[in-house]
Structure formats: structure tokens, C-alpha cells
Amino acid sequence: MLRRMIRIFRLAWIIWKNNIRLVHLNLHFEASLVVAACAITCVPLIVHVRNMVTEPVDSSLRKSDGIIVISKAVSDALFSVGKLTPADVAGRLWLVPDGRELSPYRDGDRLQVRRELGWDQGEKIVGMVARITPMKGQEIFLQMAAFVAKALPEARFLLVGGPFDDHGAEYLRNLQQLVSNLGLSDRVVFTGYREDVPRLLSALDCFVHPSRRGAFVSVLIEAMASRIPIVASDVDGIPECVGRDGAAALVYPITPEGFAEATLKILQDKQIAANMGRIGRLRAQRYEITGLARETENIFDTVRNRFRTFL
């Protein structure tokens, strides 16, 4: 308890010392500490909920001056799982999807990236970009790859991303062993963490994302902006991101067979792939960061003006 109070007063001192007039909490997990510090300093607080809510939220979230969610799925989970009520957040809840600066994803040297990976222009490359963790479903991706490889000898598979902790590192070792067990050692490349994701995406023929959860999944915006057809899980906020108008094949239940069937359909039909890529690029435009940033700024202004009026 003493340690908690020290953290609260230390944060309150930082807010006061820097003459901060509004606090934006980018994740909701430490809301109780920040709510207390903002109450001490009489500074408004906006909490950004970017993850699926999987347990009741701290009651202090009701005391925030505004809440931004990145998808309706997150909003619904706040009520159904988080145990908030509409009355708790009346007039204080906004939905603003995640955004991206899209220009880096519009052009890439497809052939050069493939050469760097040791693959040529004639091979079909299926990729996934995500943190290495069981929740993202990389083992489903690899099991799917085994089905696809059996039907398409020219198929190759790219896993981009690294683990964040020891649990993720152990999962990565299991994935590498799974590749060997499936006989895919000459078809799968693990790149680890990369900062040149736009370049890597340019090499893909299909983006596959068999995640078990997903509040919105911003990497899908990047895939759409890169004009890549997508196969993704039909769960949580993922359909809100990619839509149901043709940019992605949405799969549920999440099985290797289901993902393999949808992926093969894309790889074996150039017209389907081209149409999905075209629809995806058009959809990605709604997530251009400039407009969404302006929308968020307007929310900040609204909350600050309300707070001044209240005082």
C-alpha cells in the first residue's frame, strides 16, 4: 500500500512540475494509479483501451474523463466482460480505430526482397507479421503451411517477428521444432524482429493471420495498404479492421485446414488475389493516420473544455 501511494504521488508531482493540462493513458491496465494522480492534480484523464478486455476493469476507470476504444469489439467487451455500464461512460466514450502512415506500404521492391530471402519471382510466398506468442497462433500458421505446401510445391512461408519474453522464446523454439517435424525446413524463414516490414510485405502473395484474439490488429492495415490479400481469424475486432467486403477471407473456427483452404484459393486464382488486393488498398485509406490523429485531438479538446466548464 505504501509503495502504491509513493507511485501515485510521484506521478502527481511529475504532472504538476511539468504543468501538464491533460493526461492520455495509452493502455488501460494502470488506470487506477493514473486516475488517482490526476485527481490530486485536478487534471483531466483520457484512457485509451487498445486491448481486448478479458476481465472486469478497475472501478477507477469510471472516474476517467474520457475513454477511447479502437473497435466496437473492445467497447462491447468493456460492458460484457469489463462490467462497465453505458451509464458509467455516457458521453465519455469514443471509438477511434488505429491508424498508420500508409505511404511506406504503397511501393516496394518485390524482386529484391525475394532475392534477399533466397526465393525467386515464381514462388508463392505466404507471410505473417506478429509478435511470437501463442495468442497470435504461429503454430496454426505452420500447420496450415504443411497443407498448402503439399498442394503447391512452389509455396514458401515467412514468419516476421520476435518474442518479447522467456515464454515467447520458448514458444519460438517449439515453432522451430515444429517446422522440422513438418518437413518444412527448406520452405520456412523466421526473420526475427524487423524494422523494414513495408519492404518485407512487398514480397508476399498472401498475408495469413490466425490470431486467437485481436482488438483491431493494425498490421492488417499495413497488409491492405500493400495490396496483399488476407486470410484472418473471424474474431473480436479483426472483421472491423479488414471488413467483410472482399479484402480478406475470414476464417472461424481457427483451424489449419480452414486457413489452408482459404489460402490456397487465393494462391491458385490470380483474379481473386488481385480483386482482394484492390479492395484492401481502398479500405486501408480510411485508416490514414492524419485524419485519425485530428479526430483524437478533437476528443482531447472536448474533454479539456468540459473539464474547464466543470471547474
SVG drawing of the C-alpha trace seen along z (x, -y; Angstrom):
<svg xmlns="http://www.w3.org/2000/svg" viewBox="-27 -27 47 62">
<polyline fill="none" stroke="black" stroke-width="0.4" points="0.0,0.0 2.8,-2.4 4.6,-1.6 1.4,-2.3 0.9,-5.7 4.5,-6.6 3.9,-5.8 0.7,-7.9 2.3,-11.0 5.4,-10.7 3.3,-10.7 1.2,-13.6 4.4,-15.5 5.5,-14.9 2.1,-16.1 2.3,-19.3 6.0,-20.0 5.6,-19.8 2.4,-21.9 0.5,-19.1 -3.1,-20.0 -4.3,-16.7 -3.1,-13.1 -3.6,-10.5 -3.1,-6.9 -2.2,-4.8 -3.2,-1.5 -5.9,-0.9 -4.0,1.5 -2.7,-1.1 -5.8,-3.3 -6.2,-3.2 -2.8,-4.8 -3.2,-7.5 -6.8,-8.3 -5.6,-8.9 -2.7,-11.1 -4.9,-13.1 -7.4,-13.6 -4.7,-15.0 -3.6,-17.5 -7.1,-18.3 -6.0,-17.3 -8.4,-15.6 -7.6,-12.0 -8.4,-10.1 -7.8,-6.3 -7.1,-4.6 -8.3,-0.9 -6.3,0.9 -6.6,4.5 -9.5,6.9 -10.9,6.7 -10.7,10.2 -11.6,9.5 -13.6,6.9 -11.9,3.5 -10.8,1.5 -13.6,-0.6 -11.4,-3.7 -11.9,-3.6 -15.4,-5.0 -13.7,-8.2 -11.8,-9.0 -12.9,-12.0 -12.9,-10.1 -12.3,-6.6 -11.2,-5.9 -11.6,-2.4 -10.1,-1.1 -13.0,1.1 -16.6,1.8 -15.5,5.3 -13.4,3.6 -16.4,1.4 -18.7,4.4 -16.1,6.2 -15.9,3.2 -19.6,3.7 -19.9,7.5 -16.6,8.6 -15.3,5.3 -18.6,4.8 -19.0,1.2 -22.5,0.0 -23.5,-2.5 -24.4,-4.9 -20.8,-4.7 -19.4,-6.2 -22.3,-8.2 -21.0,-10.9 -17.4,-10.0 -16.7,-7.0 -15.3,-7.4 -14.3,-4.9 -11.2,-5.8 -9.6,-2.9 -5.8,-2.6 -4.1,-4.3 -1.0,-4.2 1.1,-6.3 0.4,-4.5 2.9,-5.8 5.7,-3.4 3.4,-0.4 2.4,-1.5 5.6,-0.7 8.3,2.0 10.9,3.8 9.3,7.3 12.0,9.0 14.9,7.6 13.3,8.7 12.7,12.2 16.3,12.4 17.4,11.5 15.3,14.3 16.7,16.8 13.4,17.1 12.7,16.1 9.8,14.5 8.0,17.7 7.4,18.9 4.3,18.2 5.1,16.5 2.7,16.6 3.6,14.4 2.7,13.4 3.9,10.4 3.3,10.6 4.9,10.9 5.9,14.5 3.4,15.6 0.8,18.4 -2.1,15.9 -1.0,14.9 -1.3,18.5 2.0,19.1 1.7,22.8 -1.6,22.7 0.2,20.8 2.9,23.6 0.3,26.4 -1.6,24.5 1.7,24.3 2.1,28.0 -1.3,28.4 -0.5,25.6 3.0,27.0 1.5,30.4 -0.8,28.8 1.7,26.2 5.3,27.2 6.3,23.6 4.8,22.2 7.2,20.6 6.4,19.2 7.7,16.2 7.3,15.5 8.3,12.0 8.5,11.0 10.3,12.0 9.4,12.9 9.1,10.3 9.8,12.6 11.1,16.0 7.7,17.6 7.8,16.3 11.3,17.5 10.3,21.0 7.3,20.8 9.7,19.8 11.9,22.9 8.8,25.1 7.8,23.5 11.3,24.1 11.0,27.8 7.5,27.9 9.0,26.7 11.4,29.6 8.7,32.1 6.5,31.0 9.3,31.3 9.2,27.6 12.8,26.6 13.6,25.6 10.3,23.7 10.0,21.5 12.1,18.5 12.0,16.9 13.2,13.3 13.1,12.3 12.2,8.7 12.5,6.4 12.1,2.7 11.7,2.9 8.2,4.5 7.0,2.4 9.8,3.9 9.1,7.5 5.4,7.1 6.1,6.2 7.3,9.8 4.1,11.5 1.4,13.1 -0.9,13.7 -0.9,12.5 -2.2,15.0 -3.1,14.1 -4.6,16.9 -4.7,14.9 -6.8,16.2 -7.7,12.7 -7.5,9.3 -8.8,5.9 -8.1,4.5 -4.7,5.8 -3.0,2.8 -0.7,5.0 -3.7,5.9 -3.9,2.2 -0.3,2.5 -1.1,5.6 -4.1,4.0 -2.1,0.8 0.4,3.2 -2.3,4.6 -1.9,8.1 -4.9,10.5 -5.5,11.5 -6.7,14.6 -7.5,13.8 -9.5,15.1 -13.1,14.0 -12.8,13.0 -13.0,9.9 -12.2,6.6 -10.4,8.2 -13.5,8.1 -13.9,4.4 -10.4,3.8 -10.5,5.7 -14.2,5.5 -16.5,8.1 -16.4,6.6 -13.7,8.7 -10.3,7.5 -9.9,10.6 -11.1,14.2 -12.3,14.5 -12.0,18.0 -13.7,19.5 -13.2,21.8 -9.4,21.3 -8.1,24.5 -5.1,25.2 -7.4,26.8 -9.7,23.8 -6.8,21.4 -5.2,23.7 -8.4,23.9 -8.8,20.1 -5.0,19.5 -5.0,22.0 -8.0,20.3 -6.1,17.0 -2.8,18.5 -4.4,20.5 -6.5,17.7 -4.8,14.6 -8.0,12.7 -9.3,13.4 -6.0,12.3 -5.9,9.1 -9.5,8.2 -8.8,8.7 -5.7,6.6 -7.5,3.8 -10.4,3.7 -7.9,3.9 -5.9,0.9 -9.1,-1.2 -10.2,-0.1 -6.8,-1.0 -7.3,-4.6 -9.8,-5.1 -7.0,-4.4 -4.7,-7.1 -3.1,-8.4 -3.5,-12.1 -7.3,-12.2 -7.5,-9.8 -4.9,-11.9 -7.0,-15.0 -10.1,-13.1 -8.2,-12.2 -7.1,-15.8 -10.7,-16.9 -11.5,-14.5 -8.7,-15.9 -10.1,-19.4 -13.6,-18.3 -12.5,-16.7 -10.4,-19.8 -13.3,-22.2 -15.7,-20.1 -13.3,-19.9 -12.8,-23.7 -16.6,-24.2 -16.9,-21.8 -14.3,-23.6"/>
</svg>
